[in-house]
Amino acid sequence: MNQAEIKRKRTESALKEILPEAFSMLDDSALNNLIVTEVVCSRGRYDSKVYLDKTGIDENEQEEIIKKLRKVTPFLKNYVKESEGWYRSPNFKFEFDNHLDNISRIDELFKIIEGKK
């Protein structure tokens, strides 16, 4: 791992901790309890994808939450800058995490295959 990768990983780790704190500061109950499962920053750390846990949230609510997050992005960026003392904050792109669904689907497929043997 080189220096740039180490800095990127540190940024991802910091964002994963700070963003839930920022969500809890908001007045919207739909955003207060969001769980960040993963943060992936681009190479230059200008952009980041923030993956959120979608447990208990249906498709319509997910779309509404994404719209609300887009509206509060300036607050989130400012909160991150101030709390970490950074000169600037990366741009955020919010998505709901499908990894758990994919893993459970793969597990189901393995059970089906195992049952046929």
C-alpha positions as semicolon CSV with decimal commas, in nm:
position;residue;x (nm);y (nm);z (nm)
1;M;0,000;0,000;0,000
2;N;0,135;0,340;-0,092
3;Q;0,081;0,673;0,087
4;A;-0,217;0,777;-0,129
5;E;-0,399;0,451;-0,057
6;I;-0,333;0,486;0,316
7;K;-0,472;0,842;0,315
8;R;-0,778;0,726;0,120
9;K;-0,842;0,444;0,369
10;R;-0,809;0,687;0,660
11;T;-1,056;0,923;0,497
12;E;-1,302;0,638;0,438
13;S;-1,270;0,526;0,799
14;A;-1,319;0,879;0,934
15;L;-1,626;0,934;0,716
16;K;-1,775;0,604;0,828
17;E;-1,758;0,729;1,188
18;I;-1,849;1,096;1,134
19;L;-2,150;1,064;0,903
20;P;-2,373;0,880;1,155
21;E;-2,292;1,158;1,404
22;A;-2,396;1,415;1,144
23;F;-2,717;1,223;1,068
24;S;-2,807;1,229;1,438
25;M;-2,779;1,609;1,439
26;L;-3,055;1,642;1,176
27;D;-3,417;1,711;1,270
28;D;-3,554;1,441;1,040
29;S;-3,637;1,113;1,214
30;A;-3,593;0,918;0,888
31;L;-3,231;1,032;0,867
32;N;-3,138;1,018;1,236
33;N;-3,097;0,643;1,258
34;L;-2,931;0,566;0,925
35;I;-2,642;0,323;0,949
36;V;-2,338;0,366;0,726
37;T;-2,216;0,022;0,617
38;E;-1,929;0,135;0,397
39;V;-1,765;0,442;0,246
40;V;-1,561;0,424;-0,074
41;C;-1,360;0,729;-0,177
42;S;-1,227;0,802;-0,522
43;R;-0,854;0,818;-0,581
44;G;-0,822;1,190;-0,523
45;R;-1,073;1,177;-0,237
46;Y;-1,293;1,432;-0,417
47;D;-1,591;1,199;-0,433
48;S;-1,719;0,926;-0,208
49;K;-1,994;0,668;-0,224
50;V;-2,169;0,620;0,106
51;Y;-2,350;0,288;0,143
52;L;-2,640;0,278;0,387
53;D;-2,809;-0,016;0,557
54;K;-3,155;-0,067;0,413
55;T;-3,289;-0,305;0,676
56;G;-3,655;-0,228;0,742
57;I;-3,678;0,040;0,472
58;D;-3,895;-0,023;0,166
59;E;-3,824;0,104;-0,189
60;N;-4,038;0,420;-0,163
61;E;-3,883;0,520;0,168
62;Q;-3,536;0,461;0,022
63;E;-3,605;0,706;-0,262
64;E;-3,737;0,965;-0,017
65;I;-3,436;0,925;0,209
66;I;-3,196;0,969;-0,084
67;K;-3,378;1,290;-0,185
68;K;-3,357;1,421;0,171
69;L;-2,987;1,334;0,190
70;R;-2,920;1,529;-0,129
71;K;-3,084;1,833;0,029
72;V;-2,878;1,814;0,349
73;T;-2,547;1,736;0,175
74;P;-2,410;2,091;0,228
75;F;-2,470;2,054;0,603
76;L;-2,303;1,712;0,604
77;K;-1,999;1,840;0,413
78;N;-1,964;2,133;0,650
79;Y;-1,999;1,908;0,956
80;V;-1,729;1,675;0,825
81;K;-1,492;1,963;0,748
82;E;-1,534;2,118;1,091
83;S;-1,514;1,797;1,292
84;E;-1,200;1,671;1,119
85;G;-1,037;2,008;1,054
86;W;-1,017;1,938;0,682
87;Y;-0,986;2,209;0,420
88;R;-1,261;2,050;0,213
89;S;-1,494;1,755;0,228
90;P;-1,553;1,500;-0,049
91;N;-1,876;1,505;-0,245
92;F;-2,119;1,241;-0,127
93;K;-2,321;0,998;-0,333
94;F;-2,561;0,799;-0,116
95;E;-2,675;0,448;-0,204
96;F;-2,844;0,170;-0,015
97;D;-2,627;-0,136;0,033
98;N;-2,731;-0,452;-0,153
99;H;-2,440;-0,664;-0,034
100;L;-2,641;-0,837;0,239
101;D;-2,916;-0,926;-0,008
102;N;-2,660;-1,068;-0,248
103;I;-2,495;-1,273;0,026
104;S;-2,826;-1,417;0,144
105;R;-2,919;-1,503;-0,217
106;I;-2,586;-1,682;-0,266
107;D;-2,643;-1,873;0,060
108;E;-2,986;-1,981;-0,065
109;L;-2,834;-2,100;-0,392
110;F;-2,570;-2,302;-0,207
111;K;-2,843;-2,467;0,002
112;I;-3,033;-2,558;-0,314
113;I;-2,720;-2,704;-0,472
114;E;-2,635;-2,893;-0,153
115;G;-2,987;-3,039;-0,141
116;K;-2,960;-3,178;-0,496
117;K;-2,648;-3,385;-0,421
